[in-house]
Amino acid sequence: MSRWRLSPVVAVVGTVAALLGACGSSGKKAAAPTTAAAAAVATSTLVAPSALTASFRGVTATSIKIGIVTIDYTCIKQFVNFNQGNERNIAQVLIADLNARGGILGRNLVAVYRSICPIGNAQSLAACTSLTEDEKVFAVMGLLFDASGDADLCVSRDHQTILQTFLPRQQFIGQAPPSMMVSTDITTERLATVLVNLVKAQGALTGKKVATLTDNNTVDEVKTVVKPALDSLGLAQGSPAVLSINGVDTSTPQSQLDSFIEKWKGEGVDAVWLAGTNVSGAQYVEKIKTQMPNVLLLADSFAPASQAAQDETATGRKPDPYDGMLSATGMTDSEDWQSPRLQQCVKTYEAATGQAVVGPDQLKPGPDGIRVEVWSGVQDICNELSLFEQIAKRAGPDLTNDTWRQAADTIGEVQLIDPYASVHAGKYDADDSFRLVVFDSTYGPKGGFKPLTPIEDASK
């Protein structure tokens, strides 16, 4: 599953909605080509150039115009200690490789780029209108930061343009026309269900009294997904907590959390489910574990929990408040790096640029303390282009929104870096590869979530 690589700046900057950058993962062996995907690829040599026409907005007889949104790391350098290298250059190299292999049924991909600062949504909304109205692209790839979903829906709903995004929310996918919002990741809502199922299989909550903690942006997830799932397990439950997290000042939610903790202690709560990206931040986790040191924490948003936990470990805090936290994710960074599919993309990039890509286990910060994680940038665009290629080829030579929808609704299993991935009608988040993990501050060079179970196919 996706490790979703960006730091949860939301814990520092309230207007940043999610994580910076996302990347997929895979097993040590790439999944074998499925019948549908293999058939789609095979047709690439069967379309005569004379059969291709200007079938839709952004699609000519020779090209498909796409927009790619990248992150301006300079505007957030005070909040993060890494970047993904030259994302535009990485994309250009892998697009050139795709085009050299025949493109999309004979059409070349042509990319236009927009870089956004992920603080507030003004630049995300501007990128939407620029790419859809001015550039008239067929599809947009990348992460538009906006907790309200306005930027995502600007592309997919308001401009009827395909958006391949990261960190998708089902509530926003549901507001867009079918297949207009797709992702190599998993929705936050489905990840919560996956975590419940993994915890249930391991009996990790047996005999526990569970309370939920979320914020005003994610309260619907608790009501519609987490609470019903906990009910189905027959678990005793404490008072649900909702924090009012708005902007940089966290004094109000901190005070609210103090009140909830006192209530939980009186109720005998011994497990707290952290729902959404915000509440797994260190300021909240530290407070809970200080006042309830034996409580079991579960986080259904893996990426912010992982980054915050590693940041906390780096400070040398003892005891580490994240130790013992349960979550769900896919392959480790090392397993991602070893996957044949990612290695193929890495070798393509190295051959084109003459620059060696350093894997996650060998990567060191530079003199400025910044980790330049080119490998994760390659991973992101490798996955993004692969999903787009498979759906667009299945759509056939007459590429339109309608044929894209028909292809996405029927393609089923897809080949990504992850060992299990699928897209079909009603399911436009591809990632299906998950395992139960526990945070261990002594695991690896900087602490990390340690696998407790094998990778499973969460679509089953």
C-alpha positions, 0 to 999 in steps of 0.5 A: 500500500502507499506509504504516502511519503510527505510529512504531516505538515498539517500538524504544524500548519493548519491549512495544509490538508494532508501529506506531501507527496504520495508513493506506492509500494509493492512486494518483492515480486511484481504482480503478474500481468492480469488478462485485462491489463495484458490485453490492453497493452497488447492492443497498443500495436494493433491501432493504425495511425489512420484510425486515431482522431481528435476524439476529445478535449486534450486528445488529438490524433497524435497526442494526449495532453495531461497536467501534472501538479508538483509540490513547491518544497521551498515554501514549506522548507521550514516544516519538512526535512526532505523533498522528492528531487526534480519532480518535473524532470522525473516525470519527463523522463518516464513519459519519454520512455512511455512514448518511446514504447508506443505511447497510448495506442500510438498517441504520445503523452504531452505534459504541462506542469503546475507547481503549488505551495500546499498552504491554503488552497488558492494555488490548488484552485488556480492550478485547476482552472489553469489546467482545465480551462486554459490548457484544456488537458484530458487529465490531471495527475498529482495532489491538490491540497485542500481539506474541503475537497474544493480543488479536487472537485474543481477538476473532476466535478466542475470541469469534468476532467479526470483527476488522478490524485493521492490520499483520496477521500470517498466523500469527494470521489462520490461527488464527482462523476464516476471514474473522474477521480481515481487514485493509486492509493486507498481512500481514508474511509476504506483504510479505516475498514481495512484496519478494523478487519486486520485488528479483528483477525488478530484479536487486538481489541478483544476485551478493550473499551474503545473511544474514537478521537477525530476532528471537525474535518473527519467526523463523518468518517467516524460516523459512517465507517469507524463507529459501525465497524466497532459496533459490529465487533461488539466492543464496549465504547467510550465517549467519542471525541471531536476536536475543533482543529482550525488553523495553526493555533491548537490551544482550543483542541488541546483543551478539548482533549484534556476534557475528553481524557478525563472522561475516558479515564472515568469510563475505563477506556483503554484503547483510542482510535485516532481517525483522520490525519490531524489527531495523530500529531505529536501534540495530541498523542503525547497528551494522551499517553502522558495521562493514559500511559497504558492506553492502546492507540490505533491510527487509521491514517498511516502516513501522518502517524508514521512521520510524526512517530519517526519525528518523535523518535528523532527527538529522543523522547522516552518513553516514546509515546508512539511505541505500540501504536497499531496501524495498517499499511503495505510494503516497507520502503525496503520492499518497495525499493526491491520490487522489479517494477520500481527498479525498472523505472529507476533504471530508466531514470538513471539511464536517461539522466546519468544520475544514480538513484539512492534507495531508502536504506542508503539515503542520507541527509545532505549538509543542509539536513535535507533528504533528497528522496528521488527514489520516492519521486520516481515511485510516484510517477511510475505508479501514476503513469502505469495506472493511466496507461492501463485504463487509457489503453483499455478505453481504446483508440476513441479516447473520451471521458465516456470510454475512460469510464467504461474502461475504469469500471471494468478493468479489475486488477491492475499492475502497479508497484503494489502486489494487489491493486484493482479498479472497478465500478464504485471502487476508484482507489486502486491500492489493495495491499495491506498488513497490520503494523505496530510502531517500534522506536527501535525498529530500523535506523529511525524507528518505524512501523514493524510488520505484524502480519503478511501482506493481504489482498484487502479487496477480498 
